[in-house]
Amino acid sequence: MESAEQNKLLTQVGRGTPMGQLMRRYWQPIAAAVEIENNWTRRVRLLGEDLVLFKDRQGRLGLIAEQCPHRRASFAHGIPTENGIRCPYHGWEFSAQGKCLNQPNEPDNCAFRDKVATDAYPVEELGGLLFAYLGPEPRPLLPRFDGFVAKGAIRMMGRAMLPINWLQIMENSMDPIHTEWLHGHHYEFQKEQEGVKVAISAHHEKIDFREFEFGITKHRLLVGQTEDSEDWTIGHPIVFPNMLAVGNGDETSRYYSFQIRVPVDDENTMHLWYNAYIPPRDALVPAHLLAKVHTYDVPFKDEHGHFIVDNVDGQDMMAWISQGTIADRSQENLGSTDKGVAIYRRTLKREIKKMEQGLDPMGIVRDPGRNQQIDLPNETKKHHNSDGFSSFMLRTHAKYSPIAADLVKVFEPGKPASLPEADQLALMAEISQSET
């Protein structure tokens, strides 16, 4: 249990708050690069700040405060220039660094131009995603984690704007036990109401958490597994402070999957699913699959306003959102199986203290040599891929991807992009246990 004040410490991400300052030490994804290719501007809300992503006439990207410091009109409707963007209201021009370059119809006054500089933040691209850094200089390097730099990958990104605080999503990733119930027994109950009897839940014998350079690895031992299983010996990482990484495959083909929980403000989170698939060596890959990051929205409610719980990610979103906009941790009662949640909260508080002492928090990268490619610890022999690639696509957010059927053709040529329900049910336990 956390006090009301401790809950505020962990959940508030605006300027000047401890957690907001910690989050600003890390690069945060704001869009797919393809989403700005045919647009000059894009609104961004990040860590409580309203911003505009833009490109100038040379194609260079900038990220500045949305309101012009002159009369507060929005740069979302701005006019691109060779070196920046003009406010559409009176034409004042600003660079990607936030410097006022020109004030049409005003007397030339360098001191006045310098005075009206606006907030601006660096933007970098990695793996087809655009990342922003809102923290102090000198900025750290944008970490080149394995799935973002893997060569020859087919990439896609799902997105859901969730009306909740970022922390309750991250705490889900520190809670292995929920998979046994939310993705197991709860799903069994859903099918029972349809007159279908299934038994897919798998009991956890043990759980464990181990800190490493970039975060915390999560480990589970299920009934029927031995202690040399990779779920127990390797696990998969929670990359500090706000990303979950999982994966699968071997040297012939593999995929990387990241869930990134981007704090929009205290009450909203942009949840991203970023997947990179390395095709089998002999696979025929259509050129359009490699041309860009394929984006799509992941729904969490149907047309009647009911939660969609027929897939793993929909079940998770139902549980997160039903806790309330900001979970009231002063009213909770943690048990022994919540030790991962407790560890994560202690880690957040510890890293805030390090930051306040002028030290780099966990996982900050400043050595270019270390940053060529950062391979994360991750299981490779996952149960959920045991019956093929198509089953994975059907039971997760990936079912909504515009390239889902194309991916099945690449990884399982000749196999239909759908399975009979009986086959889907048989795979549910394996998928749910290792995906979250």
C-alpha positions as CSV (number, residue, x, y, z in Angstrom):
1,M,0.0,0.0,0.0
2,E,1.2,3.5,-0.8
3,S,0.0,6.7,1.0
4,A,-1.8,9.3,-1.1
5,E,1.4,11.4,-1.2
6,Q,3.5,8.5,-2.3
7,N,0.9,7.7,-5.0
8,K,1.2,11.3,-6.3
9,L,5.0,10.9,-6.3
10,L,4.8,7.8,-8.5
11,T,2.0,8.9,-10.9
12,Q,2.5,12.7,-11.6
13,V,4.6,13.3,-14.7
14,G,4.2,17.1,-15.3
15,R,7.1,19.6,-15.3
16,G,8.7,20.0,-11.9
17,T,7.4,16.7,-10.4
18,P,9.9,14.1,-9.3
19,M,8.5,11.4,-11.6
20,G,8.1,13.9,-14.5
21,Q,11.8,14.9,-14.1
22,L,12.8,11.2,-14.1
23,M,10.8,10.4,-17.2
24,R,12.4,13.4,-18.9
25,R,15.8,11.7,-18.6
26,Y,14.7,9.1,-21.1
27,W,13.9,9.3,-24.8
28,Q,10.1,8.7,-25.4
29,P,8.5,7.6,-28.7
30,I,6.0,10.1,-30.1
31,A,5.1,8.7,-33.6
32,A,6.1,6.5,-36.5
33,A,8.3,8.3,-39.0
34,V,5.8,7.4,-41.8
35,E,3.2,9.5,-40.0
36,I,5.0,12.7,-40.8
37,E,6.1,11.8,-44.3
38,N,2.9,13.3,-46.0
39,N,2.2,15.9,-43.3
40,W,4.1,19.0,-42.3
41,T,2.9,19.0,-38.7
42,R,1.6,16.6,-36.0
43,R,0.2,17.4,-32.6
44,V,2.0,15.7,-29.7
45,R,1.1,15.6,-26.0
46,L,3.9,14.2,-23.9
47,L,4.5,14.4,-20.1
48,G,1.8,17.0,-19.8
49,E,3.2,19.3,-22.5
50,D,1.3,20.2,-25.7
51,L,3.8,20.2,-28.5
52,V,3.9,20.2,-32.3
53,L,6.2,17.9,-34.4
54,F,7.1,19.5,-37.7
55,K,9.4,19.3,-40.6
56,D,11.0,22.2,-42.4
57,R,11.4,22.6,-46.2
58,Q,14.7,20.6,-45.9
59,G,12.9,17.7,-44.3
60,R,14.5,18.2,-40.9
61,L,12.3,17.5,-37.8
62,G,11.6,19.8,-34.9
63,L,9.4,19.5,-31.8
64,I,8.3,22.8,-30.2
65,A,5.6,24.1,-27.8
66,E,2.3,24.1,-29.6
67,Q,1.4,27.7,-28.8
68,C,3.2,30.6,-30.5
69,P,4.8,32.9,-27.8
70,H,3.4,35.9,-29.7
71,R,-0.4,35.5,-29.5
72,R,-0.7,31.8,-28.6
73,A,-2.0,30.5,-31.9
74,S,-1.2,26.9,-32.7
75,F,1.9,25.8,-34.7
76,A,-0.2,22.7,-35.8
77,H,-1.4,24.9,-38.6
78,G,2.1,26.4,-39.2
79,I,3.8,27.3,-42.5
80,P,7.1,25.4,-43.0
81,T,10.2,27.4,-44.0
82,E,13.7,26.4,-45.1
83,N,14.9,26.6,-41.5
84,G,11.8,26.2,-39.3
85,I,8.1,27.0,-39.1
86,R,6.0,30.1,-39.2
87,C,3.0,30.7,-37.0
88,P,0.0,30.9,-39.3
89,Y,-1.5,33.9,-37.4
90,H,1.2,36.6,-37.9
91,G,4.1,34.7,-39.5
92,W,6.7,34.7,-36.7
93,E,9.3,32.1,-37.6
94,F,10.9,29.7,-35.2
95,S,13.7,27.1,-35.6
96,A,13.7,23.5,-34.4
97,Q,15.8,24.8,-31.5
98,G,13.0,27.2,-30.5
99,K,14.8,30.4,-31.6
100,C,12.8,33.1,-33.1
101,L,14.2,33.7,-36.5
102,N,11.9,36.4,-38.0
103,Q,9.1,38.7,-36.9
104,P,7.4,40.1,-40.0
105,N,5.9,43.6,-39.7
106,E,8.0,44.2,-36.6
107,P,11.0,46.5,-36.4
108,D,14.2,44.4,-36.5
109,N,15.1,43.9,-32.8
110,C,17.5,41.1,-32.0
111,A,16.9,41.4,-28.2
112,F,13.1,41.0,-28.7
113,R,13.6,38.0,-30.9
114,D,15.8,36.3,-28.3
115,K,13.3,37.1,-25.6
116,V,10.5,35.2,-27.3
117,A,12.3,31.9,-27.8
118,T,10.0,28.9,-27.2
119,D,10.4,25.4,-25.7
120,A,12.0,23.0,-28.2
121,Y,13.2,19.4,-27.9
122,P,15.4,17.1,-30.0
123,V,13.9,14.4,-32.1
124,E,15.7,11.3,-33.4
125,E,14.6,8.3,-35.5
126,L,15.3,4.7,-34.7
127,G,13.7,1.6,-36.3
128,G,11.1,3.7,-38.0
129,L,9.9,5.4,-34.8
130,L,10.5,9.0,-33.8
131,F,11.7,9.6,-30.2
132,A,11.8,12.9,-28.3
133,Y,13.9,13.9,-25.4
134,L,12.5,16.5,-22.9
135,G,15.2,16.4,-20.3
136,P,18.3,18.5,-19.4
137,E,21.5,18.5,-21.5
138,P,23.8,16.8,-22.1
139,R,21.2,14.4,-23.5
140,P,22.0,10.7,-23.3
141,L,22.2,8.5,-26.4
142,L,19.0,7.0,-27.8
143,P,19.4,3.4,-26.8
144,R,19.7,1.0,-29.8
145,F,17.9,-2.0,-28.3
146,D,18.0,-5.1,-30.5
147,G,14.6,-5.1,-32.0
148,F,14.9,-1.5,-33.1
149,V,18.1,-2.0,-35.1
150,A,17.6,-5.6,-36.3
151,K,18.4,-5.7,-40.1
152,G,15.9,-6.9,-42.6
153,A,13.0,-6.7,-40.3
154,I,9.3,-6.3,-41.1
155,R,8.0,-3.7,-38.6
156,M,4.6,-2.7,-37.4
157,M,3.2,-0.5,-34.5
158,G,-0.1,-0.8,-32.9
159,R,-1.4,2.1,-30.7
160,A,-4.1,2.7,-28.2
161,M,-4.8,6.0,-26.3
162,L,-5.8,4.8,-22.9
163,P,-7.6,7.1,-20.3
164,I,-5.4,6.0,-17.4
165,N,-2.2,6.7,-15.7
166,W,1.0,5.1,-17.0
167,L,2.0,3.4,-13.8
168,Q,-0.9,0.8,-13.5
169,I,0.0,-0.4,-17.0
170,M,3.7,-0.9,-16.1
171,E,2.8,-2.6,-12.8
172,N,0.9,-5.2,-14.8
173,S,4.2,-6.2,-16.4
174,M,5.6,-6.9,-12.9
175,D,2.7,-9.2,-12.1
176,P,3.2,-12.6,-13.7
177,I,0.3,-14.2,-11.7
178,H,-2.3,-12.1,-13.5
179,T,-1.8,-14.2,-16.6
180,E,-3.0,-17.3,-14.8
181,W,-6.3,-15.6,-14.0
182,L,-7.0,-12.8,-16.4
183,H,-5.8,-14.7,-19.5
184,G,-6.7,-18.1,-18.1
185,H,-9.6,-18.6,-15.7
186,H,-11.4,-15.3,-16.8
187,Y,-11.2,-16.5,-20.4
188,E,-12.5,-19.9,-19.4
189,F,-15.5,-18.2,-17.7
190,Q,-16.2,-16.2,-20.9
191,K,-16.3,-19.4,-22.9
192,E,-18.4,-21.1,-20.3
193,Q,-21.1,-18.4,-20.8
194,E,-21.1,-19.4,-24.5
195,G,-21.6,-23.0,-23.6
196,V,-18.0,-24.0,-24.4
197,K,-15.9,-25.8,-21.8
198,V,-12.2,-25.1,-22.0
199,A,-9.3,-25.5,-19.5
200,I,-6.4,-23.3,-20.5
201,S,-5.0,-21.8,-17.3
202,A,-1.6,-22.8,-16.1
203,H,-0.6,-22.5,-12.4
204,H,2.6,-20.7,-11.3
205,E,4.8,-22.7,-9.1
206,K,7.4,-19.9,-8.6
207,I,8.0,-16.3,-9.7
208,D,11.2,-14.2,-9.5
209,F,12.7,-10.9,-10.5
210,R,16.3,-9.9,-11.1
211,E,17.8,-6.5,-11.7
212,F,20.1,-6.0,-14.7
213,E,21.7,-3.0,-16.4
214,F,18.6,-1.7,-18.1
215,G,15.8,-2.8,-15.8
216,I,14.4,-5.9,-14.2
217,T,13.9,-9.4,-15.7
218,K,10.7,-11.3,-14.9
219,H,10.8,-15.1,-14.4
220,R,8.1,-17.8,-14.0
221,L,8.0,-21.5,-13.4
222,L,4.7,-23.1,-14.5
223,V,3.3,-26.4,-13.6
224,G,5.0,-29.0,-15.8
225,Q,8.1,-26.9,-16.5
226,T,11.5,-27.8,-15.3
227,E,13.9,-25.2,-13.8
228,D,16.1,-25.3,-16.9
229,S,13.2,-23.8,-19.0
230,E,14.1,-20.4,-20.4
231,D,11.0,-18.9,-18.8
232,W,12.8,-19.5,-15.5
233,T,16.5,-19.2,-16.3
234,I,16.3,-16.2,-18.7
235,G,12.9,-14.6,-18.4
236,H,12.1,-11.4,-20.2
237,P,12.8,-7.8,-19.3
238,I,11.0,-4.8,-18.1
239,V,13.2,-2.0,-19.6
240,F,13.3,0.9,-17.1
241,P,11.3,3.0,-16.8
242,N,8.3,2.3,-19.1
243,M,8.8,-0.6,-21.6
244,L,8.2,-4.3,-21.6
245,A,10.2,-6.5,-24.1
246,V,9.4,-10.0,-25.2
247,G,10.5,-12.1,-28.2
248,N,10.8,-15.5,-29.8
249,G,12.7,-17.4,-32.4
250,D,16.2,-18.6,-33.2
251,E,19.0,-18.0,-35.7
252,T,16.7,-18.9,-38.6
253,S,13.9,-16.4,-37.9
254,R,12.8,-14.4,-34.8
255,Y,10.7,-11.5,-33.7
256,Y,11.0,-8.8,-31.2
257,S,8.1,-7.3,-29.4
258,F,8.0,-4.1,-27.3
259,Q,5.2,-2.6,-25.3
260,I,5.9,1.1,-24.6
261,R,3.8,3.0,-22.1
262,V,4.2,6.6,-23.0
263,P,2.9,9.1,-20.4
264,V,0.7,11.7,-22.2
265,D,-0.2,13.3,-18.9
266,D,-1.3,12.1,-15.4
267,E,-4.5,10.7,-16.7
268,N,-3.7,9.4,-20.2
269,T,-1.2,7.0,-21.7
270,M,-0.3,6.3,-25.3
271,H,0.3,2.5,-25.3
272,L,2.4,1.3,-28.2
273,W,3.0,-2.3,-29.4
274,Y,6.2,-2.2,-31.6
275,N,7.0,-5.5,-33.3
276,A,10.0,-6.3,-35.6
277,Y,9.9,-9.7,-37.4
278,I,13.0,-11.3,-39.0
279,P,11.8,-13.5,-41.8
280,P,13.2,-17.0,-42.4
281,R,16.2,-16.9,-44.7
282,D,14.4,-18.6,-47.6
283,A,11.2,-16.6,-47.2
284,L,9.8,-14.5,-50.1
285,V,9.1,-11.1,-48.6
286,P,7.1,-8.6,-50.6
287,A,8.9,-5.3,-50.9
288,H,6.0,-3.3,-49.4
289,L,6.3,-5.1,-46.1
290,L,9.9,-3.7,-45.7
291,A,9.2,-0.2,-46.9
292,K,7.9,1.3,-43.6
293,V,6.5,0.8,-40.2
294,H,2.9,-0.3,-40.6
295,T,0.7,1.4,-38.1
296,Y,-2.8,0.6,-36.8
297,D,-5.1,1.3,-33.9
298,V,-5.9,-1.3,-31.3
299,P,-9.5,-1.0,-30.0
300,F,-10.4,-1.8,-26.4
301,K,-14.2,-1.3,-26.6
302,D,-16.7,-2.5,-29.1
303,E,-19.6,-0.5,-30.7
304,H,-21.7,-1.0,-27.6
305,G,-19.1,0.4,-25.2
306,H,-18.2,-3.1,-23.9
307,F,-14.6,-4.1,-23.3
308,I,-13.1,-6.4,-26.0
309,V,-11.8,-9.4,-24.1
310,D,-11.3,-12.0,-26.8
311,N,-7.5,-11.4,-27.0
312,V,-4.7,-11.1,-24.5
313,D,-4.1,-7.3,-25.0
314,G,-7.8,-6.5,-24.7
315,Q,-8.0,-8.4,-21.5
316,D,-5.1,-6.4,-20.1
317,M,-6.6,-3.1,-21.1
318,M,-9.9,-4.0,-19.4
319,A,-8.0,-4.7,-16.2
320,W,-5.9,-1.6,-16.4
321,I,-8.8,0.8,-17.1
322,S,-11.2,-0.8,-14.6
323,Q,-8.7,0.3,-11.8
324,G,-9.8,3.9,-12.4
325,T,-8.0,6.8,-14.1
326,I,-5.3,6.8,-11.4
327,A,-5.4,3.7,-9.3
328,D,-5.8,4.6,-5.6
329,R,-2.9,2.7,-4.1
330,S,-3.8,3.8,-0.6
331,Q,-6.7,1.4,-0.7
332,E,-4.9,-1.7,-2.0
333,N,-3.7,-4.7,0.0
334,L,-0.6,-6.3,-1.6
335,G,0.0,-10.0,-1.1
336,S,3.2,-12.1,-1.4
337,T,2.7,-12.6,-5.1
338,D,2.8,-8.8,-5.6
339,K,6.5,-8.7,-4.8
340,G,7.3,-7.6,-8.4
341,V,5.0,-4.6,-8.1
342,A,6.7,-3.7,-4.8
343,I,10.2,-4.1,-6.3
344,Y,9.3,-1.8,-9.2
345,R,7.9,0.9,-6.9
346,R,11.1,0.8,-4.8
347,T,13.2,1.0,-7.9
348,L,11.3,4.1,-9.1
349,K,11.8,5.8,-5.8
350,R,15.5,4.9,-5.7
351,E,16.1,6.2,-9.2
352,I,14.4,9.4,-8.4
353,K,16.8,9.9,-5.5
354,K,19.8,9.2,-7.7
355,M,18.6,11.8,-10.2
356,E,18.0,14.3,-7.5
357,Q,21.6,13.7,-6.4
358,G,22.8,14.6,-9.9
359,L,23.5,11.0,-11.0
360,D,22.3,9.3,-14.1
361,P,19.4,6.9,-13.3
362,M,19.2,3.3,-14.4
363,G,19.8,2.4,-18.1
364,I,21.1,5.8,-19.3
365,V,23.5,5.2,-22.2
366,R,26.3,7.7,-23.0
367,D,29.0,5.4,-24.5
368,P,28.7,5.2,-28.3
369,G,30.6,1.9,-28.3
370,R,28.1,0.4,-25.9
371,N,25.3,1.6,-28.1
372,Q,26.0,-0.2,-31.4
373,Q,23.4,-2.8,-30.5
374,I,22.1,-3.5,-27.0
375,D,20.8,-7.1,-26.8
376,L,18.2,-7.6,-24.1
377,P,17.9,-10.8,-22.1
378,N,14.9,-12.7,-23.5
379,E,13.6,-16.2,-23.8
380,T,13.8,-17.7,-27.3
381,K,11.8,-20.9,-26.8
382,K,8.4,-19.6,-26.0
383,H,5.3,-21.8,-25.7
384,H,3.0,-19.4,-27.5
385,N,4.8,-20.0,-30.9
386,S,4.7,-23.8,-30.6
387,D,1.9,-24.3,-33.0
388,G,3.0,-21.7,-35.5
389,F,3.0,-18.0,-36.3
390,S,-0.6,-17.6,-37.3
391,S,-1.9,-18.6,-33.8
392,F,0.2,-15.8,-32.2
393,M,-1.2,-13.2,-34.7
394,L,-4.8,-14.2,-33.9
395,R,-4.6,-14.1,-30.1
396,T,-3.0,-10.7,-29.6
397,H,-3.1,-7.1,-30.7
398,A,-1.5,-8.2,-34.0
399,K,-4.8,-9.4,-35.3
400,Y,-5.7,-5.7,-36.0
401,S,-2.5,-5.1,-38.1
402,P,-3.1,-4.4,-41.8
403,I,-0.3,-6.7,-42.6
404,A,-1.3,-9.7,-40.4
405,A,-2.3,-11.9,-43.3
406,D,0.8,-10.9,-45.2
407,L,3.0,-11.9,-42.2
408,V,1.4,-15.3,-42.0
409,K,2.1,-15.9,-45.6
410,V,5.8,-15.0,-45.0
411,F,6.3,-17.1,-41.9
412,E,3.9,-20.0,-42.7
413,P,3.4,-20.1,-46.5
414,G,0.4,-22.1,-47.5
415,K,-1.3,-21.8,-44.1
416,P,-4.5,-19.9,-43.8
417,A,-4.5,-16.7,-41.8
418,S,-7.1,-18.1,-39.4
419,L,-7.6,-21.2,-37.3
420,P,-10.6,-23.1,-36.2
421,E,-11.8,-22.0,-32.7
422,A,-10.8,-25.3,-31.1
423,D,-7.2,-24.8,-32.2
424,Q,-7.2,-21.2,-31.0
425,L,-8.4,-22.3,-27.6
426,A,-5.8,-25.0,-27.3
427,L,-3.1,-22.3,-27.6
428,M,-4.6,-19.7,-25.3
429,A,-2.7,-20.7,-22.2
430,E,0.6,-20.9,-23.9
431,I,0.2,-17.5,-25.5
432,S,-1.1,-15.7,-22.5
433,Q,1.5,-17.0,-20.1
434,S,4.4,-15.7,-22.1
435,E,3.1,-12.6,-23.8
436,T,2.6,-10.6,-20.6
